[in-house]
């Protein structure tokens, strides 16, 4: 080989397979109904949630005001140019991702955790009140065993009198 042909041979061999353009082959996905509430991936440290902006065409200003005070921020479509989504085209939330009276909002994960802890504590307090009220009904002639409050239910199928013949 001459020096010139050797140089062209070396240059052509150095192209990697990844540099070659190939049509990506993906498997066909089975049909399923489209989701009306698709959302882009939230930024790190945030969660997305759909909140009610309107009901039957009437603005729900009290709900929106409450959610804004809780720390929710409407998600604008321009912030996610790669995500194709319907947007609100009238009112105070023009350009926000929304569908059917709902708008997409983001909230910090810390706020979500604090809100969950608050409602868990509220539920715990209510259950303790119910338990105390229940135990107060105990009578010495027919006492209720303390601490044996069973909050589980069980479902059985079939007759109790079936034999194993």
C-alpha positions as CSV (number, residue, x, y, z in Angstrom):
1,X,0.0,0.0,0.0
2,X,1.1,3.5,-0.7
3,X,1.3,6.1,2.0
4,X,-1.8,7.9,0.7
5,X,-4.0,4.7,0.6
6,X,-2.7,3.6,4.0
7,X,-3.8,7.0,5.4
8,X,-7.3,6.8,4.0
9,X,-7.6,3.2,5.1
10,X,-6.7,4.1,8.7
11,X,-9.1,7.1,8.7
12,X,-12.1,5.0,7.5
13,X,-11.4,2.2,10.0
14,X,-11.5,4.5,13.0
15,X,-15.1,5.3,12.7
16,X,-17.0,3.6,15.5
17,X,-20.2,1.8,15.2
18,X,-22.0,4.3,17.4
19,X,-21.1,7.0,14.9
20,X,-23.0,5.2,12.2
21,X,-26.6,6.3,11.9
22,X,-29.1,3.5,12.4
23,X,-32.8,3.6,12.6
24,X,-33.6,2.6,16.2
25,X,-35.8,-0.4,16.3
26,X,-38.3,-0.4,19.1
27,X,-40.9,-3.0,20.0
28,X,-44.5,-2.2,19.3
29,X,-46.2,-1.3,22.5
30,X,-49.7,-2.7,23.1
31,X,-52.6,-0.3,22.8
32,X,-53.9,1.3,25.9
33,X,-56.1,4.3,26.4
34,X,-54.2,7.6,26.6
35,X,-53.8,9.2,30.0
36,X,-55.4,12.6,30.3
37,X,-53.0,13.6,33.1
38,X,-49.6,12.9,31.8
39,X,-46.9,15.1,33.2
40,X,-43.2,15.7,32.6
41,X,-40.6,14.5,35.1
42,X,-40.4,17.0,38.0
43,X,-37.2,18.8,38.8
44,X,-35.1,17.4,41.6
45,X,-36.5,18.3,45.0
46,X,-40.1,18.8,43.7
47,X,-43.2,16.8,43.2
48,X,-46.0,17.4,40.7
49,X,-49.6,17.4,41.6
50,X,-52.8,18.2,39.6
51,X,-54.9,20.8,41.4
52,X,-58.4,22.0,40.7
53,X,-58.6,25.4,39.0
54,X,-62.2,25.3,37.9
55,X,-65.4,23.2,38.3
56,X,-68.0,23.1,35.5
57,X,-66.5,26.2,33.9
58,X,-66.5,28.3,37.1
59,X,-63.1,29.4,38.6
60,X,-62.3,27.8,42.0
61,X,-60.4,30.7,43.3
62,X,-60.6,29.6,47.0
63,X,-59.0,26.2,46.1
64,X,-56.3,27.9,44.0
65,X,-55.6,30.5,46.7
66,X,-55.3,27.7,49.4
67,X,-52.9,25.7,47.3
68,X,-50.7,28.7,46.5
69,X,-50.5,29.4,50.2
70,X,-49.6,25.8,50.8
71,X,-46.6,26.3,48.5
72,X,-47.8,25.0,45.2
73,X,-46.5,26.8,42.0
74,X,-48.2,26.4,38.6
75,X,-46.1,24.7,36.0
76,X,-45.7,26.6,32.8
77,X,-45.5,24.8,29.5
78,X,-42.6,27.0,28.3
79,X,-40.5,25.5,31.2
80,X,-40.8,22.0,29.5
81,X,-40.5,22.6,25.8
82,X,-39.8,18.8,25.1
83,X,-43.1,17.8,26.7
84,X,-46.2,18.2,24.6
85,X,-49.2,19.0,26.8
86,X,-52.4,21.0,26.7
87,X,-52.3,24.4,28.3
88,X,-54.8,26.8,29.8
89,X,-55.7,29.4,27.1
90,X,-57.7,31.9,29.2
91,X,-57.9,33.4,32.6
92,X,-55.1,34.1,35.0
93,X,-53.2,30.8,34.3
94,X,-52.6,31.3,30.6
95,X,-49.7,29.1,29.5
96,X,-49.9,26.7,32.4
97,X,-50.1,23.0,31.7
98,X,-53.7,22.1,32.4
99,X,-56.6,20.0,31.3
100,X,-60.3,19.8,32.2
101,X,-60.2,22.3,35.1
102,X,-57.0,20.9,36.5
103,X,-53.6,22.5,36.4
104,X,-50.2,21.0,37.0
105,X,-48.4,22.4,40.0
106,X,-45.1,21.7,41.7
107,X,-44.4,21.7,45.4
108,X,-41.1,21.1,47.3
109,X,-40.7,17.5,48.6
110,X,-40.0,18.9,52.1
111,X,-43.5,20.6,52.0
112,X,-45.1,17.3,50.9
113,X,-43.4,15.4,53.8
114,X,-44.4,18.1,56.3
115,X,-48.0,18.0,55.1
116,X,-48.1,14.2,55.3
117,X,-46.7,14.2,58.8
118,X,-49.2,16.8,59.9
119,X,-52.2,14.8,58.6
120,X,-50.8,11.6,60.1
121,X,-50.6,13.3,63.5
122,X,-54.2,14.5,63.1
123,X,-55.4,11.0,62.3
124,X,-53.4,9.5,65.2
125,X,-55.0,12.1,67.6
126,X,-58.5,11.3,66.3
127,X,-58.0,7.6,66.7
128,X,-56.8,8.0,70.2
129,X,-59.9,10.0,71.0
130,X,-62.1,7.3,69.5
131,X,-60.3,4.6,71.5
132,X,-60.7,6.6,74.7
133,X,-64.4,7.1,74.1
134,X,-64.8,3.4,73.3
135,X,-62.9,2.4,76.5
136,X,-65.0,4.8,78.6
137,X,-68.1,2.7,77.7
138,X,-66.6,-0.3,79.5
139,X,-68.7,-1.7,82.4
140,X,-67.5,-3.8,85.3
141,X,-70.2,-6.4,84.5
142,X,-68.9,-6.7,80.9
143,X,-65.5,-5.2,80.7
144,X,-63.7,-4.3,77.5
145,X,-60.2,-5.6,77.5
146,X,-57.8,-2.7,77.2
147,X,-55.3,-2.7,74.4
148,X,-57.2,-5.4,72.5
149,X,-58.8,-3.0,70.0
150,X,-58.7,-4.9,66.7
151,X,-58.8,-2.6,63.7
152,X,-58.5,-5.4,61.1
153,X,-61.2,-7.1,59.2
154,X,-61.2,-10.5,57.5
155,X,-63.1,-11.7,54.5
156,X,-63.8,-15.4,54.1
157,X,-65.5,-17.1,51.1
158,X,-67.6,-20.2,51.2
159,X,-69.6,-21.9,54.0
160,X,-68.2,-22.4,57.4
161,X,-69.7,-25.9,57.6
162,X,-68.0,-27.4,54.5
163,X,-66.3,-30.7,55.1
164,X,-63.1,-31.8,53.3
165,X,-64.6,-34.9,51.7
